[in-house]
């Protein structure tokens, strides 16, 4: 009877040990995945900050005006060049 009990306890101990090894392996994989996700989040934050800086630079009035003048040959409106339309006028 004692040897049967020892075998059952040994099998239970081996099962617990295997379960522990399996849980540690899963934890290690999850930790690696978490580190990758955090690294990707940091990279995306850097990229977002760069995009916001680019947007603020590209959207400045002076830059838009310079492109309109040089690349598109546009000139600012003057009162002489403005035409007013009235409703019902021929």
N, C-alpha and C positions, 0 to 999 in steps of 0.2 A: 504494500500500500504506500509506503514511504517513497519508493522509487517511482511509482506512478505520479505521485504528487510532485516530486522533484522534476520529472519530465514535463509536467504541465506548467510548473513555475518557470522552467527553463525556456519552454516555447513562448510563454507570455513575456519573459524578459527579452528574448530575441525579437519578438514582435514589437515591443516597446522601443527597443534600440533602433530597429529599422524605421519605425514611424518617426523617431526623433531625427534620424539622418535625412529622411525624406522632407520633413518640415524645415530643417536647416537649409537644404538645397533649394526648396521653394523660396524661402526667405532671402537667400543669396541672389537668386534670379530676380526677385521683386525689387531688391535693393539696387541692383545694377540698372534695372529698368527705370527706377525712380531717379537715379543719378543722371541717366541719359535725358529723361524728361526735364529735369531741372536745368541741365546744360542747354538744352534746346530752348527752354523758356528764357534763359539769360541771353542767348543769341538773338532770339526774337525781340527781346526788349531793346537790345543794342540796335538792331535793324529798324525798329519802330522809331527810336529817337533820331536815327539818321534820316529816315523818311520825313519826319516832322521838320527837321532842320532844312532838308531839301525843299520841302513845300513852302516853308516860310521864305526861303531865299528866292525860289522861282516865282513866287506870287507877289513880290514887291512891285510897287507901282513904277518905280524908276526903271526896273528891268523890262517890264512889259512895254513901257513907253519907248525905251531904247530899241527894242526889237521891232516895234511898230514903225518907228522912224527909219531905221537902217535896213531891215530885211523886207518890210512891206511898203516902203516909201510912202508912209502915211504922214500927214501933217495935222497939227492941231486945228480945231475949228476957230474961226475968227468971226466976229459979228457980220462982216461983209459976206461971208460964205454961207451964212445960215439963212434958210428959207422957212418961213412960217406958213403953214397951211391952215386955212380956216374951213370949217364945214359949210358946204353949200356954195363955195366960190367956184366960178367957172374956170 
